[in-house]
Amino acid sequence: MRLAIYLAFRKFFCGTIPRAIVLILLLIQVSSCNIVKRVKSGEHLITENIILEDGKVNKQERVNNIIIQKVNSGMQGIIRAPLKLHLYNLARPNIDSIIDARILSKPTKVKRKTNLLSKKQFDRFIDSKRSFNSWLKRTGEAPVIYNDAKTQKTASNLNKYYAKRGWFNNTVDFEVEKDSNKRAKVSYKITKNQPYILDSIKPMISSPAIDSLYSEFSKSSLLKKGDQFDEDNYDRERERINAYLRNSGFYYFGQDYIRMVIDTIGTNHKVNTELIIADRAIRGEDSTITRPFKVYKIKEINIFTDDNFDNRFKAISDTTHYGDYTLYSKNKLKFRPKALTDAVFIQKGDIYSDLARSRTSRYLNDLQMFRYPSIDYVENEEDTTLTANIYLEPRKKYTLSFDPEINQSNIQTIGFSFSTGLKIRNIFRGAETLEVTGIAAIGASKDRSDDASAFFDINEFGGNIRLTLPRLFTPFNTDKIIPKYMSPNTVINLSTTSQQNIGLDKQTFAGIVAYNWSPKNTVTNSVELFNVQFVKNLNTDNYFGVYSNSFNRLDNIARDIGYIGQNESLENPANNFGPADVFIDDVLNENTSLTPQDEDYISVSNIDERKDRLTENNLIFSSSFDYKKDKRQNIFDNDFSIFKWRVELAGNLLSNFSELFGSTKNENGNYEVFGVAFSQYFKTEIDYVKYFDFGRNNIFAFRSYAGIAIPYGNSNSIPFAESFFGGGPNDNRAWTAYNLGPGRSNNTNEFNEANFKIHISAEQRFGLFGDLRGALFVDVGNIWNVLDNVEDEDATFTGFKSLQDIAVGSGFGLRYDFDFFVLRFDVGFKTYDPAQDLDNRWFRDYNFRNAVYNIGINYPF
């Protein structure tokens, strides 16, 4: 104990670890000496549970969760900090007696406090002590006291667990080590012995129709001869057989009709299995009869298109026959029949299938035209067929939305925005959705220099039109390539915005035609056939007003070489940056004392190149493909992976047309469309996220990302909107957004970006108390320029040697879970800073003064 305190103090005064962290660890170490504060004499606090499987420690969560008496939260791990136990120990078990003895039993003290506070305030004071004590108990966690009966119950459960996995003759013992400090360590010792192996499977099937299919569905059996017995495989095999038969026409079949009987007596560690499938049981009022299962076919399909509460007493007034479907409406039919029948996978004459039913339900829900569509089947006893009835309740045709917002940012003191949207369903009677939205925003900028101007000097206006078609809108039939069960849809989107007094003032126009489909429940694909973006900068003269760091560097260079006086500036009183542009021209034309070999000359040249790039208008005409595989089952699933891949090509079509029609090039050797040189590049991104759930709110999350955008043909650089940046609350949290890189360069640009990026994050998340979570994280990555017009070696990726310029950030965070979102606070420390000298990069600014504090919504990945 003394040694631990000494080493902690030494770290505190001499080490590079932030002192507050060391102090916290020190307090935890000291307070851990008192974790048995509320453990009574003769009792023992369980500090560790160990499962030894054939002499080896088993740390699998599935096995360790069997233990009934788990240790207190935070008791096990590298940093043993049972915070909840410490909170509980702070509570007084006899708070009423203490209050009575120290305060209420002393009339003089009560009278003095009552006169000082008043009777009402005094009562509140007493209640607050009780309430705080209750809060400590409620938020904290009582010590887990060793209980022999629960330990024996755990041993019994472990015995059953291993028996279910094939070790029928396993033995489980436990050993308890108790010390004089009221602590106990429990070890469970499992000897598995020889496992039992699957041998024969004998079918005993009563219904001839099912028996005739046995040879077919047994081919995919999960019970294989020679495999070790596992009870879970028997359960999964019952589910598989049930699904197969339910999709093979057996409408009345259920999993309860399947039984597995095993025999291990005198088999020399072999398991013989009888697969029993009984006949259908038909229950009447007084008796139950059995009948063989039959295959049912679909006789007819009826679609009730306006089944709702208001129409419940109305008669059918509109009947439409379309193919093998009959559509009934109590009012006039509002949908084209094909729009509804395309969503139905139940076909006349087909055998009954659960799969067809679930696909129909899913597709109808994806249309977002109906509330809770339902499908019922009615048996036709005379011919063993089914009538499928589909009931649809249409949503309202028109939906209007309003979204007001008040906000602040780094460019405005206060801002107000208002957006409104109109959604029109079934606009062309084919289950299409048209959404029209508009936005208007005003704000007061932080750098208003003219007090006489309007207070709200920032404005933005924009509009968006989005049409969603529940099919692929193509001139040819794509059903064989992308069948309708993949829920294909087409999105056509047009948008435009106009900004004033925001940066360089911009007008933008964008148009997208995209196809989306889902070949599996976990996979979604998207093809943007056309994605057109046009950006026009309206106020390029204000470039140095926006990018003030670049202007300050020019100002300093101009003073250093005597171009202007020490008290002069390249900005005139009218906030005009014309003198700065003149200075750049003079430097690049060698009309100053600077030569192309001077560092200041190179800096001016880089500033000019960056200015030209960020003030130029952009025209991007691209096509892309997105693939996403998301194995997360629901929002509570914390053991999953997500893989995303995107590839994009821009400018090829315009380049081919320009060459075909013999278009002339501008002075820079680039083709132009509408007076703008269009961008041409290849871009791809790969993103992989993996979660590992270790139980009890302990989750390890990992993310890896790589992206590259290579200009060619009509471009020698990537548009700013398509480039990569580093830093920020969802990236490398030790740097602010756009403040990292490129490479080892130490730029002071407001927005650092490049066309190549690598990023890796690892985060250990754990519970603290209540809905408060903690996290320790490491972020690794950087951005570089590659295969473009940037020649700065510090910012360029030249090979594996450049990987030594990867930045490393680490830190800790707090998260509070509000169920519907997570509020996140992270502190990031620059652990390895590539902008520093090579031998002085580790822990250079590793302290709270130079830390970056991030606030975000939800997890970073």
N, C-alpha and C positions, 0 to 999 in steps of 0.2 A: 504494500500500500504506500509506504513512504517513498519507495523507489518510483512508483508511478507518478506521485505528486511532484517529485524532484524533476523527473524527465519532462513533465508537462510544463513546469515553470521554465525550464531551460529552453524548451521550444518557444515558449511565449516571448522570452526576451531576446533570443538569439536567432530563431528560425525565420523562414520566409513565409510560413503558413500564416494567413490572416489571424491576428491575435484574438479576435472575437470568437473564432471557431475553436481555437485552443482553449479559451476560457470556458466555452460551453462543454467541451470534452472533459475538462478538469472538473467542472461542477458535477457532471454526470458520474465521473469516476468516484468523487467523494461521496455523492449522495447514494451511490450503489451500496455503500457500506450499511445503509439504513433501510434496505428493501424489506427486511423482516420485522419492521417496526410494529406492524399490526398482526404478526403471527404469534399466537398464544403459546404458552409453555406446553410442551408435549406435542406440538404440531410442527410440521415442516413444509416450507415453501418449495414447490417443484421448480427447480432452476434449469433442468435439462431432461429431455426425453431422447433416448437413442434406441433405434431398431437395428439389431444385429441379425443379418440373414446369412446363415452358415458362416458366422464369424466376421462378416463384412458389413460395414455400416450402409444401410439403405436410406437414401435421402429423397426417394421418390415421394412427391406430394400425395399421390393416390394412396400410398401405404401409410404415410405419416398422418393423414387425415383420419385414419381409423382410431387413433389415440383419443380417448374421451377427455382426459385431463391434460389439455394443452397448456404449455407454460404461458405466463403473462406476455402480452404484446411487447416486442422489443427485447425480450430476455435472451434470445438467441441471435447470433450474427456477429459480424466483425466488431461493430460498435454496440455494446450491450446497453441499451438505454430504455428501460421499461417506463416510459413517461407516464402512461396511464396508471401504473402502479404507484408511482411517486405522487401523482395527484390524489389518488385515493388515500395514501398514507398521510397527506396533509390534512385530511378531514379528521375532526375529533369525534370519536365514537359516542361520547357522552356529552354532546354539546349543551344539552339542556341543563345538566348538572353543573357544568362549568359556568354557564351564564348565571345560574341561580346562586352558585357559591361566590362568584366574583363580583356580581352586580346586584341581582334582585334581593339577595339575603341581607344586603347592607342598606338600610333605609336612608342613612345620611347620604350615601353615594347616589342613590336613586333620586332623592330630593334635589341634590345639587345638579345632576344632569337634566332633570325635568325642568328646573328653573332656567337652565342654560339653553335647552333645546325646545322646550314645550313638551307637553305630555304626548301629543301626536307624533312629533319628531322622535321622541325617545322610543316609542313603541316601534316606529319604523326602523330605528337603529338596532333594536333587539331582533326584529324580524329579518333584517339584512344579514345578521350574523348566522342565523339559522339557514337562511336561503343560500348563502355562500357555501356553508358547510354541506348542504344538500347537493349543490352544484358540483362540488369536488367529488362527492361520492358517485353522483350520477355520471359525470364525465370520466371519472377515473375508472379503475379496474381493480376489483378486490383481489387479494393474493390467492393464487391457486394452491390450495392446501392438499397435501398428499392424502388420498383416500384408498384404502386397500381394496374395497369392494369395486370401485371404479377401475382400478388397475387390473383386477382379475377379469372384469368385464371386457376390458381392452384386449387382454390376452385371449379371451374366448373369441372375440371378433376377428383377431388376427388369425386364429386357427381356422375360422370359417372362410376368411378371405383366401388363404393359401389352398384350402381344400377346393374352393371354387375354381382355382387355377390349375387343378390337376394333382396337387400334392395332398392326396387324401390322408396319408399317414404322417402328416407333419406334427411336430411337437412345439409348443410355445411355453417358455418359462420366462420369469421376470426376476430382476434383482434390484433392490432398492438400497442405495448408499445414502445414509443419513449422517450429518455431521453435527457438531456441537453448536453451530451457528444457525440452527433451525432451517437448514437447507437440505434438499433431497434431490438425488439424481436417479432416474428410473431407466433401466436397461431391459428391453424386451429381446429375448434370444430365441430365434426361430431356427429349427432344424427341419429342412424341407423333406428330406428322404427321397426315395425314388418316385418320380411322377408317373401318372397313368396316361396311357396312349390310346387314341381312338383306333378302333379295329373295324368292326362291322356295323353297317346301318341297314336295318330291315324295315321296309315300308309296309304298313298295314292301313290301306286306304279303302274306305267303305264305298264311296261314290265312284261308279265306273268312269264317269266323265273326267274326274280328277285323276283317277288311276291311269287312264290312257295318256295323260300328260307327264307322268312321273319321270319317264326316261328323258324328257326334254328339260324340265326345270331342275332335275337333279344334277345336270352337267355343271351348273354354277354354284353347287352347294358349298357352303362355308365350312362344312364338317368333312375334313379330308382324312382318309386312313393314314396313320403314321404321325398325325399332329398330336400335340399334347392337349389333354382335355382342358377346356376353358368354358365355364358356364355362360359367359357373355356371348360366345359364338353360337351357343344354342338359342339364346334370345334373338340374336341377329338373324339366324337361319329361319326362325319362326316368322319374323318380320318380312324376310325376303320371300318366303313361300306365299305368305298372305298377299303381298303386293303383286306377285306374279299371277296368282289366281284371280285377284280382284281386277286385273287388267286383261284377263282371259275370258271374261263374260260371266263369272260367278258373282252375280250382284249381291246375293245374300250371304256370301262367305265372310267369315271373320277370323281373326287370329286365335280366338278361344277354341276353335275347332281343331287346333293343332296341339298335339302333346308329344313330348320326348321322354321316353322311359329308358333309363340306363341300367346296365347290369355289370357289376364288377366282382361278383362272387366267384372265386376260384378261377379267375381269368389270367392270373400272372401279370398283374398291372396293366391289363387291357380293358378297354371300355367298349361294350357292345350296346348298340342303341336301337330302339324300336321307334320308328316315326309313325305315329298314329294320327290319321285324319278322319274324323267322324263324319257321319251324315248330318244333314241340316235338321235342327230341332225346331219344330213349329209349335209354339205355345198357344193353347186356347185358354178359355176361361177356367176349365176344370181339368184339363189334361194336356199332355205334350206328346206329339207324334213326331216320328222321324221320317225324312224323305231324302233320297239321294240329291245331291246338288245338281243343278241344271245350268246350262249356258244360256244366257239371255241376249237377245239381239234388240237393236233399236228399231222400233216400228215407225215412229213419227216424232218429229221435233216441233214443238210449239213455242213461239216467242211472244210473250205478253209485253208490249213495248211501253205502256204507261200505267204500270201497276203501282198505285199509291193510295194513301189513305183517303184523299178527297174523291177518288174515283171508285171507291169500294162498292158503291151501290149502283154504279152505272153499268149499262149493258154494252156488250161489244158492238161497235158501230162500223168498224173498218177491218176487213179481213183481206190479207194479201198473201198469195201463194208465190213463193220464189224458190225455184228448184225443189229441193226436198223439204223445204221449211214452210211453215205457216205462221204468219205474223198477225197478231190480234191487237187492235187498238180501240180504246173506248172513246178517244177523240181522233182527229185526223192524224194519220201516220206522219211523223215529223222527220223520220230518217229514210234515206234511200235504203231499200231492203238489203242490198249488197253490203252496205256499211255494217249492218248488224250480223248478217250471216257469215261474213269474213271473220268475225270474232268467235265463231262457234266451231269447235273441233269435234263435236258429236255428229256423226254421219249416219244417215238412214241405212239400215241393213248391216251396219257394223256390230260386232259384239260389244257388250258393255265394257267400259274401261274407266277406271279411276283417273288415269292419266289424261284422257280426253276431257273429263269433267274438270280437273284442276286447271288444265291449260285454258279452257273456256272461261273459267272464273277469273283467272289471272289476266287474261287479255281484256275482258270486259272491265275489270278494275283499272287497267292501264289506260283505257280510253278516257277515264275521268269524266264520263258523261252520266254515270248512274250511281245511285246510292245503294250500296250493299246488294249487288245482283245475286240472285239465288237460283239454284237448279234443283228441281224435284223430279223423281222418277215414279211413274205409276205402272204397276204390273198389269199386263193383260193375260189373265190366267188361261184363257182358251187357247193361246198359241205360244206361250212362253216368250213373250216380247215385252218391251218396256216403251212407254211414252215419256219422252223427256220434255218437261215444261220449264222454260226459262223465264223468270220474272224480273223485269227491269223497271226501276223507278228513276226517271230522268231528273238530273239536277236542273237548277234554274238556268235559263239560257243566258242571262246577263248577270255579271257580277262586277260591282264597282268597288274599288279599293282606294283608301286615302292613307298617306304615310307622311306625317309632319316630323321634322327632326331639328334639333338644336345642336350645334357642334362647334368645336374649337380645333385649331390646327396650328402648325408652325408658321403659317402665312396669314392667318386671320384671327382677330381678337374674338369675334363671335360671328356665327353664321346661322342662317335659317334656310331650310330647304323644305320643299313640299313636292311630293310625287303623287300622282294619281294614275290609276289604271282601269281599263275596261276589258273584261274577259267575255268573249262571245263564244258560246259553245255551239257546235253543230251548225256553223255558219253557212256551209254549202250543202247541208243535209247528208254529209258523209262522215259525221263524227269528228270534223275538224275543229280546232280551237284557234281563235284569233285573239291576240292580246295586244292592246294599244296602251302604251304608258307614256307619260310626260313628266318632266322634272323641271323645276324652277328653283334657283337658289340665289340668295344674296348674302353678302358678308362685309365686314369691316376689316380691312387689311391692317397689319401691324406696322407697316412702314409707310403710312400715309404722310406725305411731306407737306401737303397743301391743306391747311386748316379750313380754307374756304370751300373745299370740295365737299361733295356729299359724304355723309358718314358711311353709308353702305356703298363702297366703291368697287366691290367684287360681285360679279354675277355670272351665272351659268344657266343655260337653257338647253334642253335636249328632249328628244323623243325617240321612241322605239316601237317597232311593229314586228310582231312575231306570229307566224302561222305554223301550226303543228298539224301534220297530216298523219293519220294512223296507218300508213303504208309507205312503201318506197315509191316516190314520184319519179318514175323513169319511163322512157318510151318503149321499154321491153319488159317482158315478164321475168321477175327475179325469184319466183316462188321455189324453184328447184335449188337455187343457190342459198337463198335466205328464206326458209319457209315461215309462214305466218305465226307459228308457235314461238318464234324468237322475238315476237312483239316489235317488228320493224316500224320505224316512223321517220318522217322527213320534217326537218325544221328549216324554215326560211325566215331569216331575221334581217331587218334593216334598222339602222340607228344613226342618229346624228346628234352632235353636241356643239355648243359654241360657248367659249369662255372669254371673259374679259378681266384684266388685271390679275390673272392667275398665271404666273410664270411668263411665258412668251405670248400668251393669248393664243388660243388654238380654235380651229374649226376642224371637226372630224366627221368622217362618214365611214360606215362599215356595213358590209353586206355578207351574209353567210348562207350557204345552202349545205345542209348536213344530213347524213343518214345515220341512224342509230338502231342497234339491234342487240339482243342478248341471247347468244347461243346456249348458255347455261345460266343457272341461277346465280352463279358466282362470277360470270364473265359478261362484260359489256364491251361492245365495239362501236366506234364512231368514225365516220369518214366525212371530213369537210371537203366536199367536192370543189366548192369555191369559197374563198375567204378573202374579201377585198377590204383593205383599210387605206383610207386617204387622210393624211394629217397635214394641215396647212397652218404654219406659224404666222400670226398676224403682226406681232410686235417684236421683231428680231432686234430692233435698236435697243431693246431693254435687256439684252443678253447679260451684260455685266451688272445690271441691277439685280438679276436673279442669281447669277453665279459670282457672288461678291468675292469669294476666295481667289478666283482667277484674276479679278480686277485688282485686288490688293497686291498680288504677286507682280502684276504689270506695273503698278504704281511704285512698288519698292525698287524694281529693276530700273525704271525710268529715273528715279532719284539717285540710285547708286552710280549710274553712268553720267549723271549731270544733264540728262535730257530735259528735266524740269528741276525747279528749285526744291529745297528741302521742305518748304512750307506750301508747295504747290501740289496739284493733283491732276490726273488725266480726266477727271470729271469736272465739267463746268457747272456753275451755280444752277443752271436750269435742269440739272439731273440728266444732262446729255453726255453720252459716252463716246461721242465722235472723236475727241482727242485720243482716246484709247485705240480706236481703229487706225488713226493716222500713225500712232506710235508703232503699232504692229507692222504696218506697211513699210515704215522707215527702217525698222530692224531687219525685216526680211529682204528689203532691197539694198541692205548694207549701207544705209545712209546715216548710221550711227557708228559709235566706236566698237560695236559688237561684231564679231566675225562668226561664221558658221561653226567654228571649233569651240566657241565659248559656251559654257553651260547655260548662261542666261539667254543666249541666242536660241539654244535648243529648247529652253523653257517657253520662250515666246512662240516659237514655231509650234510646239505641242499645244499651247493654249489656242492658237489660231486654228489648228486642225480640229480640235475639239469643238471650238465655236462653230466652224463651218458644218460640222456633222450634226450638232444639236440644234442648229437653226434651219437646216435644210428641210424642205417638205418631203414627206414620205408617201410612196405609193407601194403597197404590198398586195400582191395577187398570188395567193398560195393555195395549196391543197395539202391535206394532212390525214393521218390515220392514228387513232388512239385505241389502245388495248388496255383493259383493266380487269384484273382478277382479284376479287375481294372475297376472302374466305370468312369474314366476320359474319356471324349468324345474327347478332342483335347488338344493341348498344351496351349490353351488360357482358358481352363476350370479351374476355381479355387474354385469349390464347388464339391468335389468328395471324394471318399474313395478308399483305396487299402488294400486288405487283402492278406497276403502270409503265407503259412504254408509248412514246409518241414519236412520230417521224413526220417531218414537214418539208415540202419543196415549194419554193417561192420564185416567181419570175420566169419560169421556163416557158410558159405559154406566151407571155408577152414578148419574150426574147425571140421565140420562133416566128411569131407574127411580124416582128420588126425586121428580121432578116428576110422573111418571105416577101414582104412588100418593099424592101430596099429603103427603109427609113434611114434618115441621116442621124449622125451622132453629134452630141454637143461638144463644147470645147474640151471637156474632160474625157471624151471618148465613150460616152454612155448614151444609150437610147433613151428617149423621153416619150412619155404618154401624157397628153394634156399639159405639156410644159414641165413635167416632173420626171426625174430619172427614177425608174422603178427599181425596187430591191430584188436581188437574185441571190438565193442562199439555200443551203441544206442545213436542217436542224433536227437533232434527235435528243431525246431525254429518256432516262431510265430511272425509276424510283421504286425502291423496295422497302417495305416496313414490316417488321416482325415483332409480335408481342409474345412474351412468355409469362404465364400466370403461375406464380409459386404459392398462391393462396394467402388468405388473411391480408388482403390489400397489398401484397408484395408483387410488383409487376416489373419485369425488365423489358424495356422497349428499345428497339434498334431501328435505325433508318440509314439507308445508303442511297446516294443520288449522284448522277453524273449527267452532264448536258454539254453539247457542243453545237455551235452554229458556224458554218463555214461559208463565207461569201465567195462568189465566183461570177464569171461572166460580166454582167452589168453592174456589179458592186465590188468594192474592195473593203467594205466594212458592213457591220450589222446595224440595222436601225436600233435606236435606243430602246424602243418598246419591246424588241425581241432579244435584247442582251441579257446577261446574267449579273446578279449582284450578290454580295456576301454580307452577313451580319443581320441583326434584327431579332425580334422575339421568337421567330419560327426557323431561324437559321443558326449561325454561330452567335450565341447570346453574349459573348464577351466583347462584341463589337456592335455598334449601332448599324442600322440598315444603310447600305451603300458606303460604309466607312472602311471596309476591309478590302485590301488588295488594290489593284491587281498584282499578283505575285508578291515580291518583296519591296515593291515601290512604296514610298512613304508619301503618297499624294494627299493633298488637302482639298481635293475637289469635293464639292457638295454631293455629287453623285458619281461614285466610282463604279464602273461596269466593265465587262469584258465578254468574250464570246466562248469561253470554256470554263466549266465549273466542276469541282469535285466536292462532295460534302458527305460526312458520316457523323451520326449522332448516336449516343448510347445514354440511356437514362434509367436509373433504378428508382422506382416509385414505391413508397411505403406509407402505411397508415400511421398517423400520430395519435389523435383522439377525435371521436365524433366523426364529422365529415371533413375534417382537416387532414390533408395529405402532405407528405414531404417528398422531396426528390433530390438526388445527386446526379449530375450529368457531366458528360464530356462531349464537346462539339469539335469536329476536325474538318478542315476544308479551306478552299480558297478559290479565287477566280484568276484567270490568265487570258492574255490575248494570244491567239494562235492562227496562223494562215490568213492574217488580215494586214492592214496597212500600218499597224503600230510597230515601231522599230525599237522602242525602249526595252533593253534587255531585262531590266528589273521587272517589267510587267509582262514578259513574254514566256510562254511555256516552250522550252527547247528540248525536253526529253525527261527521262527519269530523274536526272539531277535536279530538275525544278521541283520535285516533290519535297525537297528539303525546305521549300518555302510554304508548305502547308501550315496554316494557323491552327493552334490548339487553344480552345477555351474550355474552362471547367467552372463548376459552381454548384449552387444548391437553390432549391425553390420551395415554395409553399403553394398548395392548391386547395381551394375550398369548393366542394362539390354541392351545387344547388340542384342536382338531379337533371334539370333540363339544360344546364350549361355549367362549365367549370371556370371559376375565376383564378387566374394564375399570376404568380409573382416569382420572378427568377432573378438571381444575382449571378452575373458572369464575370470571371476573372481571366485576364489575358495570361494564359499559361505558357504559351510559346508564340512569340510575336515575330513574324518573318520580316517586319519593317525595320527591326533592329539589326545591329551587327551580328554576324553569324555566331560569334562566340559569346554573345550577350542577349540571347533570345529567351532563355528559360526563366520564368518567374521575374521578369524585369519589372513589371508594374502590378505584381500580384498582391493587391491590397484593396481595401474598401474605397479608398479615395479615387482610384482609377478603375473601379468596377463599373459595369454597365447594369442598370436596373431596368428590368423588362416587366411590363404588365400586359397580359394577354387574356383572351377568352378561349377556353378549351385548351387541350393539350397541343404542343408544338407539332406533333406528328402522331 
